[in-house]
Amino acid sequence: QVQLVESGGGLVQPGGSLRLSCATSGIFFGVNAWGWYRQAPGKERELVARATSIGSTNYADSVKGRFIISRDSTKNMVYLQMNSLKVEDTAVYYCNVVTMGVNYWGQGTQVTVSS
């Protein structure tokens, strides 16, 4: 079965950086799309960054210029580099992968930005 496990979350001060990692397993037929979503308490889950096998990349306006999504297919890893973090970035971050037309989600990792 397909499994996604996020890591790298934690407490960081405003202006700091953090790199989230998503280890994937059970994927044998290619990945069509991959991305990161986040959800803060009392708010809807929102798109943070998403990329496709076609080569397109999309970022939420709130993170453009600060976050970078990447993927290492040889290591089955998806990353989210987060720079210049703000308090409003505080949320649970989820990894998402689409393979064989099916969406898969990780369990999430908490990112807290506070001084």
N, C-alpha and C positions, 0 to 999 in steps of 0.2 A: 504494500500500500504506500501511497505518497504521504510523506511526512515533512513538515516544515518546522524548524526550531529556531526561534530568534534568540539572540544574546547581545550583550553590549550595552544594555540600558543601565541607568543608574542616576545618581544625583550629580548635577553639574551646575556651576555658577553661570549667570548670564554672561554672554560673550565667549563662553567656552566651546569646546568641540567634543563630539562623540561619534563613534562609528558603530553602527548596528550591523550585525551579521545574521544571515539566514542560511542555515544549513539544510539542504534538501536531500531527500533520499526517495527511492522508489520511482524515479522518473527515468523511463527508458525510451521514450518516443519523441523527445524534443520538447522544448518549452516555447509556447506561442507568445506569452507575455509574462512579465514579472513586475511587481511593484510593492510599494509600501503605503499603508493607510494608517491613520491614527484616530483615536477616539478619546476625548476628554470627558470627565464626568458631566452628565446632563446634556451632552451634545451628540450630534449624529457622527457616525464614522465618516471620515473624509479622506479623499485622495491626497497623498503627499507627493508621490512620484511614481511614474509608470513608464515602462519601456516595452517594446514589442520586437519580435524577431524580424519584422520588416525594417526596423531601424529607427522608428519614431520614439520620441521621448517627451513626456509631459510632466510638468511640475505645477503644484499649486502656486498661485500668485504669491502667497504669503512666504514661500520658501525659495523662490527663484533667486539665484545668485548666492544662496547660502548652503543648499543641500545638493548632493550629487548621488545619483543612483548608478550602480555598476553591477556587473555580473561576471563571474569567473566560471565558465562552463566546465573547465577541466577539473575544478574542485567542487562543482555542484554548489556554489555559494552565490548569494545575492547580498549586496552591501548597500548601506545608506550612510554616506558621510555627511554629518551635520556640523556646520560651522556657524559661528556668530549666533549661538543659541539665545533665544528669548524666553521669558517666563511663559508666554503664550504657546510655546512649543510643548509644554508639559502635557503628556498624554500617554496612553498605551499605544505602542506602535506594533502593527501587524504586518507580517510578510504575506504576500499573495503571489501565487503562481498559477498560470493557466496551461494545462497540458491535456492533449486529447479532448479539447473542448470543455474541460471541467475546471472549475475554480477550486483551489485549495488554499487553506489558511493556516497560519501558525497560531500558537497560543498567546502570543503577544509579549512584549517586554516594556516595562515601565520606564519612561524618561521623565525625570523631574528637574526642572530648571529653577533654581532658587538660590538666593544669596544668604 
